[in-house]
Amino acid sequence: MTSKEFQKIIKHGIPDKLPGVRTYDVTLNHAPKRKDILSHEEKKLAVKNALRYFPKKFHAVLAKEFAEELKTYGRIYMYRFRPDYKIYARPIGEYPFKSKQAGAIMHMLSNNLDYAVAQHPHELITYGGNGAVFQNWAQYLLTMKYLATMTDEQTLVMYSGHPLGIFPSHKDAPRIVVTNGMMIPNYSKQDDWEKFNALGVTQYGQMTAGSFMYIGPQGIVHGTTITILNAGRKISKGEPDLAGKVFVSSGLGGMSGAQPKAAVIAGAIAVIAEINPKATHTRHSQGWVDEVFSDLDKLIARIDIARNKKEAVSLAYQGNIVDLWEKFAEKNIKIELGSDQTSLHNPFAGGYYPAGISFEEGKKMLAENPAQFKTEVQKSLVRQVTAINKLVSQGMYFFDYGNAFLLEAGRAGADLFLPSLVLGEGLGVRYKYLSYVQDIMGPMCFDFGFGPFRWVCTSADPKDLETTDKIAIKVLETIYKKAPEEIKQQLADNIHWIKEAQKNKLVVGSRARILYADAEGRIKIAKAFNDAIRKKKISAPVVLGRDHHDVSGTDSPFRETANIYDGSQFTADMAVQNFVGDAFRGATWVSLHNGGGVGWGEVINGGFGLVLDGTKDSERRLKSMLFWDVNNGIARRSWARNKEAIFAIEREMKRTKNLKVTLPNTVDEKILDTLL
Ligand SMILES: NC(=O)c1ccc[n+]([C@@H]2O[C@H](COP(=O)([O-])OP(=O)(O)OC[C@H]3O[C@@H](n4cnc5c(N)ncnc54)[C@H](O)[C@@H]3O)[C@@H](O)[C@H]2O)c1
């Protein structure tokens, strides 16, 4: 297909003539069949809803087809409308657009649906099993058409993948405002997602899937490396590094698949269990897993060798994580670090497979007897925790890795709880183990403002990425020289990371880079990129963004805000304020999501995209928006009495005259002890 034909199709949107029926491509990874949850009348409503996108003349044919899709897959994806052209992050100039900002968004959005990047591309799922970019292909076609035709005086409004329309606005307004999964709070349980997603009126956007900010595996490899490195520092007791130490976890999927690679970068021995042979094969053939074992005794013998030689190596166990933990517990194997990264944000719909039955039997049970499947999942979680508890009693450090493991295992009745501080479900619950944010990422990174800043070169040219890497290193090294002791380690880790980034070959899809930086680092790097674009040292606009999993972007009591202890961890003001504040300070697009990471109803998170095009307008926007985007969260964390955040916001107030943050007064605990 020529570039002209591609542009014509994009501008056309939904075709006038019915495209041919698509065959189901069995060579691709597909979303599992979703729960059959709608009543007879609701199924009719789902089909009626889907038909809204099409002219009447198609209805007789499509109604039948959509009803069949709903029956077979539990959702209406409108497979027939999947375009013929290859979807990937093309150089920005290949897209048709009137607004360069909209062109940059098309580049980002397309990356989320690239076959090399997305987990279930035909179901428009980027990662995490249900992290959707759109609910169906009609939404994709319409959105691309709107982006191709809109101007810088318009804003596209998106409700959970559905493009509501383009509305008049102004050049400083966001080009897109995205909301995903926003529900009336009482309708935000897991089955509500199943039901309202099947009806076609909402979706689970995960964090970076439905916000067009996913950059492939690099983001998660970097985040996991930083986490494992810092976890290693926590347990090191004077030993210099992770050499010869064993890290055990589960999952070789979209995000979890980063664990073996990251652990090896951090110098450890990784042992990761994976139940799905396809997922194991993918990571093994990619070189992220060095060796695969299905015999536990052989695996244990191999661990011994690696430990003695202090090898940095990744070993996969093809099987259920419960079997792995139970074997290690039975044989008293020494494990230094433990975690879990099965998809427990989605525990009873295929995110976690129960022990005692094969993967195939598990899938069958899920489709035919979901109630029994749920019981088996809960039994497995209890067994898993029992084995983990034994290894912890022998010295292992276990942490929850942001997948709702403690939450779901606790709900299943596992032996996990310390006495509650306050009665009531959720409130004041204390687990025996901490989440990685409570112990590692919160105090070491987020409270200082360090979080996953990223950028994408819309030229798709590796040379531009190389230029941006060099600029970022220079900026960070300059900051490092004058940085206070408290943040030197984080800066050093990230300077090292970016120097090694090309060697680690983590670019899949768009030309993207990630590193952890604070407000000062993010603003200075962005300003330097903008200058370089103006001077034509970078050939096309650069998109800035971040993971929602950040300082200010996410309110999630068992993850990003797990180290907030004033009760406000169950509120979502910070994330909502962040989204709104970014929108009026110059973001090119903003997004607000229910769900992401730990699951529907458990988290509110938001993010942004900011297009740098070398202009003064870009410079004004980046300074204003990035400052707020980080300092909002630090201010909130400092109000929650987090000492690292108080340090960071006081430092910022000294630098920034217009900033006045309400600081907490400390209370003498003795006054409280005798009070009630
Ligand atoms: N901490 C973070 O920064 C972070 C980041 C991203 C995702 N997450 C969370 O981590 C989880 C995993 O994300 P993902 O994208 O890898 O999901 P995924 O569904 O792609 O991968 C999970 C893998 O676990 C495997 N699995 C399920 N049950 C198993 C069992 N009993 N034994 C062995 N393997 C089993 C699955 O087959 C799957 O391959 C999600 O809940 C996600 O929200 C955390």
PDBQT file of the ligand as one rigid body, heavy atoms in Angstrom, charges set to zero:
ROOT
HETATM    1  N1  LIG A 701       4.963  -3.236  39.672  1.00  0.00    +0.000 N 
HETATM    2  C1  LIG A 701       4.797  -2.694  38.510  1.00  0.00    +0.000 C 
HETATM    3  O1  LIG A 701       5.435  -1.709  38.176  1.00  0.00    +0.000 OA
HETATM    4  C2  LIG A 701       3.881  -3.326  37.568  1.00  0.00    +0.000 A 
HETATM    5  C3  LIG A 701       3.958  -2.900  36.270  1.00  0.00    +0.000 A 
HETATM    6  C4  LIG A 701       3.153  -3.497  35.359  1.00  0.00    +0.000 A 
HETATM    7  C5  LIG A 701       2.280  -4.477  35.720  1.00  0.00    +0.000 A 
HETATM    8  N2  LIG A 701       2.162  -4.843  37.004  1.00  0.00    +0.000 N 
HETATM    9  C6  LIG A 701       1.193  -5.881  37.370  1.00  0.00    +0.000 C 
HETATM   10  O2  LIG A 701       1.836  -7.147  37.235  1.00  0.00    +0.000 OA
HETATM   11  C7  LIG A 701       0.905  -8.110  36.784  1.00  0.00    +0.000 C 
HETATM   12  C8  LIG A 701       1.424  -8.830  35.571  1.00  0.00    +0.000 C 
HETATM   13  O3  LIG A 701       1.426  -7.983  34.426  1.00  0.00    +0.000 OA
HETATM   14  P1  LIG A 701       1.704  -8.592  32.973  1.00  0.00    +0.000 P 
HETATM   15  O4  LIG A 701       1.560  -7.480  32.007  1.00  0.00    +0.000 OA
HETATM   16  O5  LIG A 701       2.949  -9.362  32.975  1.00  0.00    +0.000 OA
HETATM   17  O6  LIG A 701       0.477  -9.570  32.815  1.00  0.00    +0.000 OA
HETATM   18  P2  LIG A 701       0.378 -10.869  31.906  1.00  0.00    +0.000 P 
HETATM   19  O7  LIG A 701      -0.999 -11.365  32.079  1.00  0.00    +0.000 OA
HETATM   20  O8  LIG A 701       0.899 -10.575  30.563  1.00  0.00    +0.000 OA
HETATM   21  O9  LIG A 701       1.428 -11.893  32.584  1.00  0.00    +0.000 OA
HETATM   22  C9  LIG A 701       1.181 -12.613  33.745  1.00  0.00    +0.000 C 
HETATM   23  C10 LIG A 701       1.703 -14.016  33.512  1.00  0.00    +0.000 C 
HETATM   24  O10 LIG A 701       1.501 -14.801  34.679  1.00  0.00    +0.000 OA
HETATM   25  C11 LIG A 701       1.258 -16.141  34.241  1.00  0.00    +0.000 C 
HETATM   26  N3  LIG A 701       0.603 -16.884  35.315  1.00  0.00    +0.000 N 
HETATM   27  C12 LIG A 701      -0.670 -16.758  35.759  1.00  0.00    +0.000 A 
HETATM   28  N4  LIG A 701      -0.898 -17.598  36.782  1.00  0.00    +0.000 NA
HETATM   29  C13 LIG A 701       0.260 -18.279  36.981  1.00  0.00    +0.000 A 
HETATM   30  C14 LIG A 701       0.646 -19.258  37.913  1.00  0.00    +0.000 A 
HETATM   31  N5  LIG A 701      -0.186 -19.702  38.842  1.00  0.00    +0.000 N 
HETATM   32  N6  LIG A 701       1.916 -19.742  37.840  1.00  0.00    +0.000 NA
HETATM   33  C15 LIG A 701       2.785 -19.279  36.904  1.00  0.00    +0.000 A 
HETATM   34  N7  LIG A 701       2.461 -18.337  35.998  1.00  0.00    +0.000 NA
HETATM   35  C16 LIG A 701       1.218 -17.832  36.050  1.00  0.00    +0.000 A 
HETATM   36  C17 LIG A 701       0.397 -15.961  33.018  1.00  0.00    +0.000 C 
HETATM   37  O11 LIG A 701       0.409 -17.098  32.199  1.00  0.00    +0.000 OA
HETATM   38  C18 LIG A 701       0.988 -14.731  32.378  1.00  0.00    +0.000 C 
HETATM   39  O12 LIG A 701       1.905 -15.041  31.359  1.00  0.00    +0.000 OA
HETATM   40  C19 LIG A 701      -0.391  -7.348  36.529  1.00  0.00    +0.000 C 
HETATM   41  O13 LIG A 701      -1.268  -7.493  37.629  1.00  0.00    +0.000 OA
HETATM   42  C20 LIG A 701       0.049  -5.946  36.384  1.00  0.00    +0.000 C 
HETATM   43  O14 LIG A 701      -0.964  -5.029  36.673  1.00  0.00    +0.000 OA
HETATM   44  C21 LIG A 701       2.964  -4.309  37.927  1.00  0.00    +0.000 A 
ENDROOT
TORSDOF 0
